[in-house]
Structure formats: structure tokens, C-alpha cells
Amino acid sequence: MAELPRLNNVIRAWEEGKPAFTTFAQAEIETAVALSTSKFDGVVYEMEHNFWDARALRDAMQYMLNRRQIVQGGTLAPAVTPMVRIPPNGGEHNQWLAKQALDLGVYGVLWPHISTVDQAYNAVAACRYPRLKTAPLYQPAGIRGDGPTAAVRYWGLTQPEYYAKADVWPLDPKGEILVMLMIEDTQGIANLSDILKKVPGIGLILIGEGDLSQELGFPRQYEHPQVLDAMAHIVKTCREHKVAVGHPHVDAANVERILGEGYTFLMAAPVRSFTALDKGRQLAGRK
């Protein structure tokens, strides 16, 4: 089988030694169309605090596909890689949500509220197909059910090609699926080193600074020294284990600091410009 090109643009950015720029977004058609031609490497559709709606996710993913981009880029992969944040894993072990999302063709699953090794193991296992214990890279043992028809079509591959690519990166260097875990509490911070040591296949740790700041007693005070210290500890731990770390609240005021601190997955708000509107109102004498 010929070597297939990299499909996941977030992974591509990292392999090229560059930080990846992404955003959270609603799973809506208009938003997907706007994002499809943006300069983001990827988008995480938000379905933790929104309703879990597989149909909305499917529609948004379809509108990420741009026919001119496909022809000019020579790849069926969207220019902006679609991923999804599912409802919390935790003790619920919501692997069925990951299965549905992966079967639609997402390239990454973001798992909120991961605090223990067991929860992290379940998250990675849910994104992998089962294999014999004698197979290479057996652990974490896959539990994903086999039903990839829609994903095969979305990725633009044959079924054998899809199976060869539908594993977690970087455990499988040719894999295209990102398992992203959110560390959002002090228990998760305390267990992070063990999580990264004992659970292979984790592609990203994203800091949930909102929930973390709540627990620390400084809700949404993202620049508070205690919040920043806790975040710095997460970054340090991820660096020690050579796992990418992400920041969920990036803007023009903090992006330089965040890059300097070693974050390589930066989530910025998809702000739409009102420059023409503002200038037009000014010229028309409207405030």
C-alpha cells in the first residue's frame, strides 16, 4: 500500500515543529462554512456544555469540505481539521460518544474532566479498535466498535486504508486520531505524571483553566498567580513526558506569553471582524 499523506493538520503542524492554532465552535452550518476557509489548523466542536447532537456534528463536518480546496490541495482532508469535545468521561466512561463521533469521521476527541489513570486509559482505549494481545502496540486495549462506513467516506479512503490510519497518534506514528485529555482539577494535576507514564497514546493535554480556577477559589481569574502556578506545573509535567500541552483561552493580549511558556496547542476565539460596519456607521454619523 502506498504511503498516504498526513490528513490531520494539527498533527502535521507538530511534525513540522510548529504550534497548532485551533478554536472551539458551535456545530452549526454557517460557522462551519466560515471556519472552512480560515487559517486555523483545527476546530473543536463543543458538545460538552451544548447538547450532544450527532446530526449537527455530521452536518458541520460536511460543510467543512470545500471543493476548491480539495482540488487545489490534492487531498480530501478538510483544510481545517474537525474534532469534538464530548460530554465528560470521568466515572461515566462515555466511550459510546467517542464511538459515534469517530464513526462520523472526526480526527480527534477531547475528553473533559480526566483526573485518574483509569479514566485516561478508557479515553484512549475508546478511540482504538480491538486487536489480539500478541499484536504490536496492543495497549491501551481498544474497545471501539467496528462501524466506520461514514468515516471511510468522509476521509476519502478505502476501508483498508482507513483501518491503517484510524489509530491514535503518536502511539502509532501513522495514526490520524488525536486523543486529547482535559486536566481541570487538582486531582488531575496530582495524577498527571502517572497518567502520562502509564497510558500511551495521549496526543494532547488541554488545561481546563475555567474549572481549575473554580476549584482553586479564583473563578475565571486566569491571570491569578495560583492559577498560573498550577498551569505551569501542568506544562512542566507535559514537557517532561514529551506530550503536547494546550491553552484554551488565547487572545492578542496573552498569545506571546503563552507561546513563550511552551504551549503548542492554542485555542483562540473565532472572532468575526466588524471593521467595515464600525467604519460605515462612523462615516454615516451613527455612533
The 8 nearest C-alpha neighbors of each residue, nearest first, counted from 0:
[[1, 2, 160, 3, 159, 163, 157, 161],
 [2, 0, 3, 4, 160, 163, 159, 156],
 [1, 3, 0, 4, 5, 173, 160, 163],
 [2, 4, 1, 5, 160, 6, 0, 164],
 [5, 3, 6, 2, 74, 7, 173, 1],
 [4, 6, 7, 11, 3, 8, 175, 173],
 [5, 7, 76, 8, 4, 175, 11, 74],
 [8, 6, 10, 9, 175, 5, 80, 11],
 [7, 9, 11, 10, 40, 80, 12, 6],
 [10, 8, 12, 11, 19, 7, 40, 41],
 [9, 11, 13, 8, 12, 7, 14, 175],
 [12, 10, 8, 14, 9, 13, 15, 7],
 [11, 13, 17, 15, 9, 10, 14, 19],
 [14, 12, 16, 10, 17, 15, 11, 18],
 [13, 15, 11, 16, 12, 10, 17, 9],
 [14, 16, 12, 13, 17, 11, 10, 18],
 [15, 17, 13, 14, 12, 18, 11, 263],
 [18, 16, 12, 13, 15, 19, 14, 263],
 [19, 17, 263, 264, 13, 12, 20, 16],
 [18, 20, 264, 9, 12, 263, 40, 265],
 [21, 19, 265, 39, 40, 264, 266, 18],
 [22, 20, 266, 41, 42, 39, 40, 265],
 [21, 23, 266, 42, 267, 268, 43, 24],
 [22, 24, 43, 44, 42, 45, 266, 268],
 [25, 23, 44, 45, 43, 26, 22, 42],
 [24, 26, 27, 44, 45, 30, 23, 46],
 [27, 25, 56, 59, 44, 55, 24, 28],
 [26, 28, 30, 25, 59, 29, 31, 55],
 [27, 29, 31, 59, 30, 32, 62, 58],
 [30, 28, 32, 31, 27, 33, 59, 62],
 [29, 31, 33, 27, 28, 32, 34, 25],
 [30, 32, 28, 34, 59, 33, 29, 63],
 [31, 33, 35, 29, 30, 34, 62, 63],
 [34, 32, 30, 31, 35, 36, 29, 37],
 [33, 35, 37, 31, 36, 32, 30, 79],
 [36, 34, 63, 32, 33, 37, 79, 31],
 [35, 37, 34, 33, 38, 32, 78, 79],
 [38, 36, 34, 39, 35, 33, 79, 40],
 [39, 37, 40, 36, 79, 34, 20, 78],
 [38, 40, 21, 20, 41, 37, 79, 42],
 [41, 39, 79, 20, 8, 9, 21, 19],
 [40, 42, 80, 79, 21, 39, 81, 9],
 [41, 43, 22, 81, 21, 23, 82, 80],
 [44, 42, 82, 83, 23, 22, 45, 81],
 [43, 45, 83, 24, 26, 25, 23, 84],
 [44, 46, 84, 25, 24, 47, 23, 43],
 [47, 45, 49, 85, 51, 84, 48, 50],
 [46, 48, 86, 85, 49, 45, 84, 87],
 [47, 49, 46, 50, 45, 86, 51, 85],
 [50, 48, 46, 47, 51, 45, 25, 52],
 [51, 49, 52, 46, 48, 47, 86, 45],
 [50, 52, 46, 53, 49, 47, 85, 86],
 [53, 51, 55, 54, 50, 56, 46, 49],
 [52, 54, 56, 55, 57, 51, 100, 99],
 [55, 53, 57, 56, 52, 58, 59, 51],
 [54, 56, 58, 52, 57, 53, 26, 59],
 [57, 55, 53, 59, 54, 26, 58, 60],
 [56, 58, 54, 60, 55, 59, 53, 61],
 [59, 57, 55, 61, 60, 56, 54, 62],
 [60, 58, 28, 56, 62, 31, 26, 61],
 [61, 59, 63, 57, 58, 62, 56, 81],
 [60, 62, 58, 63, 59, 64, 57, 153],
 [61, 63, 59, 64, 60, 32, 31, 28],
 [62, 64, 35, 60, 61, 31, 32, 77],
 [65, 63, 62, 77, 61, 66, 35, 60],
 [64, 66, 68, 67, 69, 63, 35, 77],
 [65, 67, 69, 68, 70, 64, 71, 75],
 [68, 66, 70, 69, 65, 71, 72, 64],
 [67, 69, 71, 65, 66, 70, 72, 78],
 [68, 70, 66, 72, 67, 75, 74, 71],
 [71, 69, 67, 73, 68, 72, 66, 74],
 [72, 70, 68, 73, 69, 67, 74, 66],
 [73, 71, 69, 74, 68, 70, 67, 75],
 [72, 74, 70, 71, 69, 75, 68, 76],
 [75, 73, 76, 72, 69, 70, 6, 77],
 [74, 76, 69, 155, 77, 154, 73, 64],
 [77, 75, 74, 6, 154, 78, 69, 80],
 [78, 76, 79, 64, 80, 63, 75, 65],
 [77, 79, 80, 76, 35, 68, 40, 8],
 [80, 78, 41, 40, 77, 35, 39, 81],
 [79, 81, 41, 77, 8, 7, 42, 40],
 [82, 80, 42, 105, 41, 106, 43, 79],
 [83, 81, 43, 107, 105, 106, 108, 42],
 [84, 82, 44, 43, 108, 109, 45, 85],
 [85, 83, 109, 45, 46, 108, 47, 44],
 [84, 86, 47, 46, 83, 110, 109, 87],
 [87, 85, 47, 46, 88, 84, 111, 48],
 [88, 86, 111, 112, 89, 110, 85, 47],
 [87, 89, 92, 93, 91, 110, 111, 90],
 [88, 90, 91, 118, 113, 87, 92, 112],
 [89, 91, 92, 88, 118, 93, 87, 117],
 [90, 92, 89, 93, 88, 87, 94, 118],
 [93, 91, 88, 90, 94, 89, 121, 118],
 [94, 92, 88, 95, 91, 96, 97, 87],
 [93, 95, 97, 125, 96, 92, 98, 122],
 [94, 96, 98, 93, 97, 99, 125, 92],
 [97, 95, 99, 94, 98, 93, 100, 85],
 [96, 98, 100, 94, 95, 99, 101, 108],
 [99, 97, 95, 101, 96, 100, 102, 143],
 [98, 100, 102, 96, 97, 101, 95, 103],
 [101, 99, 97, 103, 102, 98, 105, 96],
 [102, 100, 104, 98, 105, 103, 99, 97],
 [101, 103, 147, 99, 150, 104, 100, 98],
 [104, 102, 150, 100, 101, 149, 105, 57],
 [103, 105, 150, 101, 102, 153, 106, 154],
 [106, 104, 82, 101, 107, 81, 100, 103],
 [107, 105, 176, 82, 81, 175, 177, 104],
 [106, 108, 177, 82, 176, 105, 178, 83],
 [107, 109, 83, 178, 82, 84, 179, 110],
 [108, 110, 84, 179, 180, 83, 85, 178],
 [109, 111, 180, 181, 179, 88, 85, 84],
 [112, 110, 181, 87, 113, 180, 88, 109],
 [113, 111, 181, 183, 87, 182, 89, 114],
 [112, 114, 182, 181, 111, 89, 118, 115],
 [187, 113, 115, 186, 112, 182, 190, 118],
 [116, 114, 118, 117, 190, 113, 187, 119],
 [115, 117, 194, 119, 118, 120, 193, 198],
 [118, 116, 120, 115, 119, 121, 194, 114],
 [119, 117, 121, 115, 120, 116, 89, 113],
 [118, 120, 122, 116, 121, 117, 113, 115],
 [121, 119, 117, 123, 122, 118, 198, 116],
 [120, 122, 124, 118, 119, 123, 125, 117],
 [123, 121, 119, 125, 120, 124, 118, 126],
 [122, 124, 126, 120, 125, 121, 178, 200],
 [123, 125, 141, 121, 139, 127, 126, 122],
 [124, 126, 143, 142, 94, 122, 123, 127],
 [125, 127, 123, 124, 143, 97, 122, 141],
 [128, 126, 141, 124, 143, 125, 166, 142],
 [127, 129, 141, 143, 142, 130, 144, 126],
 [130, 128, 141, 142, 140, 127, 143, 131],
 [131, 129, 134, 132, 128, 137, 141, 140],
 [130, 132, 133, 134, 129, 137, 135, 140],
 [131, 133, 134, 137, 130, 140, 135, 138],
 [132, 134, 131, 135, 137, 130, 136, 138],
 [135, 133, 131, 132, 137, 130, 136, 138],
 [136, 134, 137, 133, 132, 138, 131, 130],
 [137, 135, 138, 134, 170, 171, 139, 140],
 [136, 138, 135, 140, 134, 132, 139, 130],
 [139, 137, 140, 136, 199, 141, 124, 198],
 [138, 140, 124, 137, 141, 120, 123, 199],
 [139, 141, 138, 124, 137, 129, 142, 130],
 [142, 140, 129, 127, 124, 128, 143, 125],
 [141, 143, 125, 129, 124, 128, 127, 144],
 [144, 142, 128, 125, 127, 141, 126, 98],
 [145, 143, 146, 142, 128, 98, 129, 125],
 [146, 144, 147, 143, 128, 102, 98, 129],
 [145, 147, 148, 144, 102, 149, 150, 98],
 [146, 148, 102, 150, 149, 151, 145, 103],
 [149, 147, 151, 150, 146, 152, 102, 158],
 [150, 148, 152, 103, 151, 147, 153, 102],
 [151, 149, 104, 103, 153, 147, 102, 152],
 [152, 150, 148, 154, 149, 153, 156, 147],
 [151, 153, 155, 149, 150, 154, 148, 156],
 [154, 152, 150, 155, 151, 104, 149, 103],
 [153, 155, 151, 152, 156, 150, 76, 75],
 [156, 154, 152, 153, 75, 151, 157, 76],
 [157, 155, 154, 151, 160, 161, 158, 152],
 [156, 158, 160, 159, 161, 151, 155, 152],
 [157, 159, 161, 160, 151, 162, 156, 148],
 [160, 158, 162, 161, 157, 163, 156, 164],
 [161, 159, 163, 157, 158, 162, 156, 164],
 [162, 160, 158, 164, 163, 159, 165, 156],
 [161, 163, 159, 165, 164, 160, 158, 166],
 [162, 164, 160, 161, 165, 159, 166, 174],
 [163, 165, 174, 161, 162, 166, 175, 173],
 [166, 164, 162, 161, 174, 163, 175, 176],
 [165, 167, 174, 164, 176, 127, 175, 171],
 [166, 168, 176, 174, 200, 177, 171, 170],
 [169, 167, 174, 170, 171, 172, 177, 176],
 [168, 170, 172, 171, 200, 202, 167, 174],
 [171, 169, 200, 168, 167, 172, 199, 136],
 [170, 172, 174, 168, 169, 173, 167, 166],
 [173, 171, 169, 174, 168, 170, 167, 175],
 [174, 172, 171, 164, 175, 168, 166, 169],
 [173, 175, 166, 164, 168, 171, 167, 172],
 [174, 176, 7, 164, 165, 168, 106, 166],
 [177, 175, 167, 106, 107, 166, 174, 168],
 [178, 176, 107, 202, 167, 168, 179, 106],
 [177, 179, 202, 201, 108, 107, 123, 109],
 [178, 180, 109, 203, 204, 202, 177, 108],
 [181, 179, 110, 204, 109, 205, 113, 203],
 [182, 180, 205, 111, 206, 112, 204, 113],
 [181, 183, 206, 187, 113, 207, 112, 184],
 [182, 184, 207, 211, 210, 112, 181, 206],
 [185, 183, 211, 187, 186, 182, 188, 214],
 [184, 186, 188, 187, 189, 183, 211, 214],
 [187, 185, 189, 188, 184, 114, 190, 115],
 [114, 186, 188, 190, 185, 184, 189, 182],
 [187, 189, 185, 191, 186, 190, 184, 233],
 [190, 188, 186, 187, 191, 185, 192, 114],
 [191, 189, 187, 188, 193, 192, 115, 194],
 [192, 190, 194, 188, 193, 187, 189, 195],
 [191, 193, 195, 194, 190, 196, 236, 189],
 [192, 194, 196, 191, 190, 195, 197, 116],
 [195, 193, 116, 191, 197, 192, 196, 198],
 [196, 194, 192, 193, 198, 197, 191, 240],
 [195, 197, 193, 194, 198, 192, 240, 199],
 [196, 198, 194, 195, 193, 199, 116, 120],
 [199, 197, 195, 194, 120, 196, 200, 119],
 [200, 198, 201, 170, 197, 139, 195, 138],
 [199, 201, 170, 167, 169, 168, 202, 123],
 [202, 200, 178, 199, 203, 179, 123, 198],
 [203, 201, 178, 177, 179, 168, 200, 169],
 [204, 202, 179, 243, 244, 201, 242, 205],
 [203, 205, 244, 180, 181, 179, 245, 243],
 [206, 204, 245, 181, 244, 180, 246, 203],
 [205, 207, 182, 208, 181, 246, 183, 245],
 [208, 206, 183, 209, 182, 181, 210, 211],
 [207, 209, 211, 206, 210, 212, 183, 221],
 [210, 208, 212, 211, 219, 207, 213, 218],
 [211, 209, 213, 212, 183, 208, 207, 214],
 [210, 212, 208, 183, 184, 214, 213, 209],
 [211, 213, 218, 215, 217, 209, 210, 214],
 [214, 212, 218, 210, 216, 211, 215, 217],
 [215, 213, 211, 216, 212, 210, 184, 217],
 [214, 216, 212, 213, 217, 211, 226, 225],
 [217, 215, 213, 214, 218, 212, 211, 220],
 [216, 218, 212, 220, 213, 215, 219, 223],
 [219, 217, 213, 212, 220, 216, 209, 210],
 [218, 220, 221, 209, 212, 217, 213, 208],
 [221, 219, 218, 217, 223, 222, 212, 226],
 [220, 222, 219, 223, 226, 208, 212, 227],
 [221, 223, 220, 227, 224, 226, 225, 219],
 [222, 224, 226, 220, 225, 221, 227, 217],
 [225, 223, 227, 226, 228, 222, 221, 229],
 [226, 224, 228, 227, 223, 229, 215, 217],
 [227, 225, 229, 223, 228, 224, 212, 230],
 [226, 228, 230, 224, 225, 229, 231, 223],
 [229, 227, 231, 225, 230, 226, 224, 232],
 [230, 228, 232, 226, 231, 227, 225, 233],
 [229, 231, 227, 233, 232, 228, 226, 234],
 [230, 232, 228, 234, 233, 229, 227, 235],
 [231, 233, 235, 229, 230, 234, 236, 228],
 [234, 232, 230, 236, 231, 235, 237, 188],
 [235, 233, 231, 237, 232, 236, 238, 244],
 [234, 236, 232, 238, 233, 237, 231, 239],
 [237, 235, 239, 233, 238, 234, 232, 192],
 [236, 238, 242, 234, 240, 239, 235, 241],
 [239, 237, 241, 235, 240, 236, 234, 242],
 [238, 240, 236, 237, 241, 235, 242, 234],
 [239, 241, 237, 238, 242, 236, 195, 196],
 [242, 240, 238, 239, 237, 243, 236, 195],
 [241, 243, 237, 240, 203, 238, 244, 202],
 [244, 242, 203, 263, 204, 237, 241, 202],
 [245, 243, 204, 262, 203, 205, 263, 264],
 [244, 246, 264, 205, 262, 265, 263, 204],
 [245, 247, 265, 248, 206, 205, 266, 264],
 [248, 246, 266, 249, 265, 245, 206, 207],
 [249, 247, 246, 266, 267, 250, 268, 265],
 [248, 250, 267, 266, 254, 253, 247, 265],
 [251, 249, 252, 253, 254, 267, 248, 268],
 [250, 252, 254, 253, 249, 255, 267, 256],
 [251, 253, 250, 254, 255, 249, 256, 257],
 [252, 254, 256, 255, 250, 251, 257, 249],
 [253, 255, 257, 256, 251, 249, 250, 252],
 [256, 254, 258, 257, 253, 259, 252, 251],
 [255, 257, 259, 253, 254, 258, 260, 252],
 [256, 258, 254, 260, 259, 255, 262, 253],
 [259, 257, 255, 260, 261, 256, 262, 254],
 [258, 260, 256, 257, 261, 255, 262, 254],
 [261, 259, 257, 258, 262, 256, 234, 231],
 [262, 260, 259, 258, 263, 257, 234, 244],
 [261, 263, 244, 245, 258, 264, 260, 257],
 [262, 264, 18, 19, 245, 244, 243, 265],
 [265, 263, 245, 19, 262, 18, 20, 244],
 [264, 266, 20, 246, 245, 21, 263, 19],
 [265, 267, 22, 21, 247, 249, 248, 20],
 [268, 266, 249, 22, 250, 248, 269, 21],
 [267, 269, 270, 22, 266, 23, 249, 250],
 [270, 268, 267, 271, 22, 24, 23, 34],
 [271, 269, 268, 272, 267, 273, 250, 22],
 [272, 270, 269, 273, 268, 274, 33, 30],
 [271, 273, 274, 270, 275, 276, 277, 269],
 [272, 274, 276, 275, 277, 271, 278, 270],
 [275, 273, 277, 276, 272, 278, 279, 271],
 [276, 274, 278, 277, 273, 279, 272, 280],
 [275, 277, 279, 273, 274, 278, 280, 281],
 [278, 276, 274, 280, 279, 275, 273, 281],
 [279, 277, 281, 275, 280, 276, 274, 282],
 [278, 280, 276, 282, 281, 277, 275, 283],
 [281, 279, 285, 283, 277, 282, 278, 276],
 [280, 282, 278, 284, 279, 283, 285, 277],
 [283, 281, 279, 284, 280, 278, 285, 277],
 [284, 282, 280, 281, 285, 279, 278, 286],
 [283, 285, 281, 282, 280, 286, 279, 278],
 [286, 284, 280, 283, 281, 282, 279, 277],
 [285, 281, 280, 284, 277, 283, 282, 278]]
